[in-house]
Amino acid sequence: MQNVSCPSCGAPVEFKSHASVMAVCDYCRAVVVKEGDAVASQGKMSQVLEDYSRIQIGTTGVFGRRDFTVVGRIQLRYAAGMWNEWFLMFGDGATGWLGDSSGLYVITTEREAGAASPEFHDVRPGREYTLGMGRFVASEKRVAQCIGGQGELPFKVGEGWQARVADFRSGAQFVTLDYSDGEQPVVYAGSAVTLEQLQCQLLRDDEQIKASAGKYRGRVETLECPSCGTAIGYLPGVTASVVCQSCHAQLDAASPQVQVLAKGEQLERVRFTLPLGAKATIHGYPYQVIGAMRRSDDESSSWTEYLLYSTNASFFWLVETDEGWSRAKVMDTWPEPGRFDAGEVVCDKVEFSRKYAYTARVDYAAGAFNWRVAKGDLVRVVEYERGANRLAAERTDEELTWSQSTPVAFDQIRTWFGNAAPGLAAQAPKPARSHKTVAHAFIWWLLAANAIPLIFNFSGTIGWVLLGIVALLIPPGFITGDD
C-alpha cells in the first residue's frame, strides 16, 4: 500500500495495489499517476454516474478460493448502452476485472495470448472461433468510450480513451480480447458469476442506491423530455435509452444532460396490458415495469415484451402473446454449442430442438431500456424448444444473446400485479359454464323442439308431456356444479 498526497489539491490518495499506475482523487477528480516514487497530476477524470449497481469501491468477495477487494472502476459507453468494469485486487497481489452490465457479471484475469487471435474487424457475433482456451462463440463486439472513473486503475485512462473489445462465450466460460492498444489483443479469461456465488460483502443496500442513483457531483438530474417536456420516469445509470411516450422521441440517458437522439414520429399511443411503472412482488423481490415494446415477425404476428427491474435482482422480461404469457431472462451461461445456426443445443444436459427462425422488428417502444432501442430495429431470431420451455438466440451485427423462457399462468400474472394493471381484467378468461347449467340448457332446447307436435295434438298428450318434463328436469338437480 502506498499513500501519497494529490498534486492538485493535497488530499490523501491511496494506492492499495502495486499494479495500479494511476488513481482518481476523490476530492478534486485529478488523475494521479505514479512515476517511480513520485506522483504527478495529469488532468481531470470525469465523475462516474452513480448507477443502480450494488457494487462499490471496497466491496469484497471470493473467486476461485481467492479473496478480492474492489479498488477501482471504469465506466464505459458504447453505441447501444453502458457498463462498468471494476478493478479487483486479490489477496495474493494479483489483479482482475469484474464486468458489470445490467445485472450480469463476469470475472476475468489477464492470460497468455496462446493461439493466434482473430483480427478485430473479422470478429462476427454468432460465429465460432478457436482461442487459446478452446472453441468459443463470439457474443459481442464493441467500440466504447470511457465516460468516467474512480479509485485505482492499472493503466492510464482519461476522457476520450477508447476501448475496442470482443467478447466470446462457451457455457459459463468467458473470454475478452482487448484490442485497445493495437492489432494484437490482450487476452482476459474467466467465467460468468453472480454476486451470491462471489459471497460479496460491503455491497450497497437499497437505501444507498436510492439516495445516490442518478447523481453527478452530488446533483440529482431530473428528466423531462427535451422535445416535448413530458415527465419521464427512468433509472439513471441503468437505462441507457429512454423513449418518450408522448412524442416518441428517443433520448440518450447515459450522460449528465439528457439529449434528444432522434425525434420520433407522432404515433398514436399504444395501450399496454401492463402499464409503465406497474409494480409487483415476484418471488419476494419488488419489481417495476420500466419499459415496453411491441414487436412483430416476418408473418405479421405480433407480441409485447415488458422489461422488469429490481434493485435486488437482475432484469427479466414478461412476454405477452396470443397464446399466453411467459417469463424470459438473458442467459449468462450459454447452451452448447451456442452458435446462432445450430440445429440442436444442450442446456443443463437437456436437448432443445430448433423450431423457428425469423426476423423480429420493433414496431413501438416506450419507457426506459438498458440498451438503445428504437422503432424499426431489426434482430434475427432462432428459437429452440423442449416441451413448454424455449431458448432463443437473438443476433445483430454487434451482438448475440441467448435467453430462456418458461410459461407463466395468467392467474399468476394477475396475482403479481393485482390492481396495478387494470388491463389484466379485460383479459380475464370467462368462467366456464357448470355441468348443471349445460344440462339444463340442453333439456330446455330438447323440450322446445318437441313442443312443436303438441300444437297440433295438445289435449290427448298433456299429462304424459308434464310427466316427461319432471323426469327430465330432476336428474340435472343432482349434477354437482358451481351454481
Residue pairs with C-beta under 8 A, 6 or more apart in sequence:
1 14
1 15
1 16
2 14
2 15
2 34
3 12
3 13
3 14
3 15
4 12
4 13
4 14
4 15
4 32
4 39
5 11
5 12
5 13
6 12
6 13
6 25
6 27
6 28
6 30
6 32
6 41
7 30
7 32
7 39
7 40
7 41
8 25
8 28
8 30
8 32
8 41
9 25
9 27
9 28
9 30
11 25
11 26
11 27
11 28
13 23
13 25
13 32
13 39
14 23
15 23
15 34
15 152
16 69
16 71
16 89
16 152
17 71
17 89
17 93
17 95
17 152
17 154
18 93
19 89
19 93
19 95
19 154
20 34
20 71
20 72
20 87
20 152
20 153
20 154
21 33
21 34
21 153
21 154
21 155
21 156
22 31
22 32
22 33
22 34
22 42
22 152
22 153
22 155
22 156
22 157
23 31
23 32
23 72
23 151
23 152
23 153
24 30
24 31
24 32
24 45
24 72
24 149
24 150
24 151
24 153
25 32
26 150
28 44
29 44
29 45
29 46
29 47
30 41
30 43
30 44
30 45
31 41
31 42
31 43
31 44
31 45
31 156
31 158
32 39
32 40
32 41
33 39
33 40
33 41
33 42
33 156
42 156
42 158
43 158
43 159
44 159
45 148
45 149
45 150
45 158
45 159
46 146
46 147
46 148
46 149
46 159
47 148
47 150
47 216
47 217
48 73
48 75
48 147
48 148
48 149
48 150
49 75
49 147
49 148
49 214
49 215
49 216
49 236
49 237
49 254
49 255
49 256
50 212
50 213
50 214
50 215
50 216
50 236
50 237
51 84
51 213
51 236
51 237
51 238
52 209
52 213
52 235
52 237
52 238
52 309
52 311
53 84
53 100
53 204
53 237
54 195
54 200
54 203
54 204
54 209
54 311
55 70
55 84
55 86
55 98
55 100
55 195
55 200
55 203
55 204
56 70
56 202
56 203
56 204
57 70
57 71
57 72
57 73
57 150
57 151
58 69
58 70
58 202
59 69
59 70
59 86
59 200
59 201
59 202
59 203
60 67
60 68
60 69
60 70
60 200
60 201
60 202
61 67
61 68
61 195
61 198
61 199
61 200
61 201
62 68
62 198
62 199
63 90
63 96
63 107
63 193
63 198
66 90
66 91
66 92
66 94
67 90
67 91
68 88
68 89
68 90
68 91
68 96
69 88
69 89
70 86
70 87
70 88
70 98
70 151
71 87
71 88
71 89
71 151
71 152
72 86
72 87
72 149
72 150
72 151
72 152
72 153
73 84
73 85
73 86
73 87
73 149
73 150
73 151
74 84
74 85
74 87
74 146
74 148
74 149
74 153
74 157
75 82
75 83
75 84
75 146
75 147
75 148
75 149
76 82
76 83
76 84
76 85
76 144
76 145
76 146
76 147
76 163
77 144
77 145
77 147
77 240
77 254
77 255
78 142
78 143
78 144
78 145
79 143
79 372
79 398
80 240
80 371
80 372
80 398
80 399
81 101
81 102
81 240
81 241
81 254
81 370
81 371
81 372
82 147
82 237
82 240
82 254
83 99
83 100
83 101
83 102
84 99
84 100
84 101
85 97
85 98
85 99
85 100
86 97
86 98
86 99
86 100
87 95
87 97
87 151
87 152
87 153
87 154
88 95
88 96
88 97
88 98
88 107
89 95
89 152
90 96
94 109
95 109
95 110
95 154
96 107
96 108
96 109
96 110
96 190
97 107
97 108
97 109
97 188
98 105
98 106
98 107
99 105
99 106
99 107
99 108
99 176
102 238
102 314
102 315
102 330
102 370
102 371
103 313
103 314
103 315
104 192
104 314
104 330
104 332
105 192
105 193
105 194
105 195
105 198
105 332
106 174
106 190
106 191
106 192
106 193
106 332
107 190
107 191
107 193
107 198
108 174
108 175
108 176
108 188
108 189
108 190
109 188
109 189
109 190
110 186
110 187
110 188
111 132
111 133
111 187
111 188
111 189
112 132
112 187
113 132
113 184
113 185
113 186
113 187
114 131
114 132
114 133
114 187
115 130
115 131
115 132
117 131
117 177
117 184
117 185
117 187
118 129
118 166
118 177
119 183
120 141
120 164
120 166
120 177
120 179
120 183
120 185
123 129
123 138
123 141
123 166
123 177
124 138
124 141
125 138
125 139
125 140
125 141
125 340
125 395
125 396
125 397
125 398
125 399
125 400
126 137
126 138
126 339
126 340
126 341
126 393
126 395
126 400
127 137
127 138
127 339
128 135
128 136
128 137
128 138
128 337
128 339
129 135
129 136
129 137
129 138
129 168
130 136
131 168
131 175
131 177
131 187
132 187
133 173
133 175
133 189
134 170
134 173
135 170
135 337
136 168
136 169
136 170
136 173
136 175
137 168
137 169
137 170
137 334
137 337
137 338
137 339
137 340
137 400
138 166
138 167
138 168
138 400
139 167
139 168
139 169
139 334
139 399
139 400
139 401
140 166
140 167
140 398
140 399
140 400
141 165
141 166
141 167
141 398
141 399
142 163
142 164
142 165
142 166
142 167
142 398
143 162
143 163
143 164
144 162
144 163
144 165
145 160
145 161
145 162
145 163
146 157
146 158
146 159
146 160
146 161
146 162
146 163
147 159
147 254
147 255
149 157
162 180
163 178
163 180
164 178
164 179
164 180
165 176
165 177
165 178
165 179
165 180
166 176
166 177
166 179
166 185
167 174
167 175
167 176
168 174
168 175
168 176
168 177
169 175
169 192
169 334
169 338
170 334
170 336
170 338
171 333
171 334
171 336
171 338
172 191
172 192
172 332
172 333
172 334
173 189
173 190
173 191
174 189
174 190
174 191
174 192
175 187
175 188
175 189
176 187
176 188
176 189
177 185
177 186
177 187
178 185
178 186
178 187
178 188
179 185
180 186
192 332
192 333
194 332
195 203
204 212
206 311
206 312
209 311
210 311
213 235
213 236
213 237
213 238
214 220
214 221
214 235
214 236
214 237
215 221
215 236
216 256
221 236
221 256
221 257
221 258
223 231
223 232
223 233
223 234
223 236
223 242
223 251
223 253
223 258
224 230
224 231
224 232
225 231
225 232
225 244
225 246
225 247
225 249
225 251
225 260
226 249
226 251
226 258
226 259
226 260
227 244
227 247
227 249
227 260
227 263
228 244
228 246
228 247
228 249
230 244
230 245
230 246
230 247
232 242
232 244
232 245
232 251
232 368
233 276
233 277
233 290
233 367
233 368
234 242
234 253
234 290
234 367
234 368
235 290
235 309
235 368
236 253
237 254
238 309
238 368
238 370
239 253
239 290
239 291
239 368
239 369
239 370
240 252
240 253
240 254
240 369
240 370
240 371
240 372
241 250
241 251
241 252
241 253
241 368
241 369
241 370
241 371
241 372
241 373
241 374
242 250
242 251
242 253
242 258
242 367
242 368
242 369
243 249
243 250
243 251
243 264
243 291
243 365
243 366
243 367
243 369
243 373
243 374
244 250
244 251
244 264
244 366
245 269
245 276
245 366
245 367
246 269
247 263
247 264
247 266
248 264
248 265
248 266
248 267
248 366
248 375
249 260
249 261
249 262
249 263
249 264
250 260
250 261
250 262
250 264
250 372
250 374
251 258
251 259
251 260
251 261
252 258
252 259
252 260
252 261
252 372
253 368
261 372
262 374
264 375
265 375
267 364
267 375
269 366
270 294
270 364
270 366
271 423
272 292
272 304
272 306
272 366
272 423
273 304
273 320
273 421
273 423
273 424
273 426
273 427
274 289
274 292
274 306
274 318
274 320
274 417
274 421
274 423
274 424
275 289
275 420
275 421
275 422
275 423
276 289
276 290
276 291
276 292
276 366
276 367
277 288
277 289
277 290
278 288
278 289
278 417
278 420
278 421
279 286
279 287
279 288
279 289
279 417
279 420
280 286
280 287
280 288
280 308
280 416
280 417
280 418
280 420
281 287
281 416
282 308
282 310
282 416
285 310
285 312
285 313
286 310
286 311
286 312
287 308
287 309
287 310
287 313
288 308
288 309
288 310
289 306
289 307
289 308
289 367
290 307
290 308
290 309
290 367
290 368
290 369
291 306
291 307
291 365
291 366
291 367
291 368
291 369
291 373
292 304
292 305
292 306
292 307
292 365
292 366
292 367
293 304
293 305
293 362
293 363
293 364
293 365
293 366
293 369
293 373
294 302
294 303
294 304
294 362
294 363
294 364
294 365
295 302
295 303
295 304
295 305
295 360
295 361
295 362
295 363
296 302
296 303
296 360
296 361
296 363
297 358
297 359
297 360
297 361
297 381
298 358
298 359
299 358
301 322
302 363
303 319
303 320
303 321
303 322
304 319
304 320
305 317
305 318
305 319
305 320
305 328
306 317
306 318
306 319
306 320
307 315
307 317
307 367
307 368
307 369
307 370
308 315
308 316
308 317
308 318
309 315
314 329
315 329
315 330
315 370
316 327
316 328
316 329
317 327
317 328
317 329
317 403
318 325
318 326
318 327
318 328
318 408
318 413
319 325
319 326
319 327
319 328
319 405
324 407
324 408
324 409
324 410
325 407
325 408
325 409
325 410
325 413
326 390
326 405
326 406
326 407
326 408
327 405
327 406
327 408
328 392
328 403
328 404
328 405
329 403
329 404
329 405
330 401
330 402
330 403
331 391
331 401
331 402
331 403
331 404
334 402
335 345
335 346
335 347
335 352
335 384
335 391
335 402
336 345
336 346
336 347
337 345
338 345
338 402
340 380
340 382
340 393
340 395
340 400
341 382
342 354
343 353
343 354
344 351
344 352
344 353
344 354
344 384
345 351
345 352
345 384
345 391
346 352
347 391
347 404
350 386
351 386
352 384
352 385
352 386
352 389
352 390
352 391
353 384
353 385
353 386
354 382
354 383
354 384
355 383
355 384
355 385
355 390
356 381
356 382
356 383
357 380
357 381
357 382
357 383
358 380
358 381
359 378
359 379
359 380
359 381
360 378
360 379
360 380
360 381
360 394
361 376
361 377
361 378
362 373
362 374
362 375
362 376
362 377
362 378
363 375
364 375
365 373
365 374
365 375
378 396
379 394
379 395
379 396
380 394
380 395
380 396
381 392
381 393
381 394
381 395
382 392
382 393
383 390
383 391
383 392
384 390
384 391
384 392
384 393
385 391
388 406
388 407
389 404
389 405
389 406
390 404
390 405
391 402
391 403
391 404
391 405
392 402
392 403
392 404
392 405
393 400
393 401
393 402
394 400
394 401
394 402
394 403
410 424
410 427
410 428
410 429
413 424
414 421
414 424
414 428
417 424
431 482
434 481
434 482
434 483
435 479
435 480
435 481
436 476
436 477
436 479
436 480
436 481
436 483
437 481
437 483
439 475
439 476
439 479
440 473
440 476
443 472
443 473
443 476
446 472
447 469
447 472
454 461
454 462
454 465
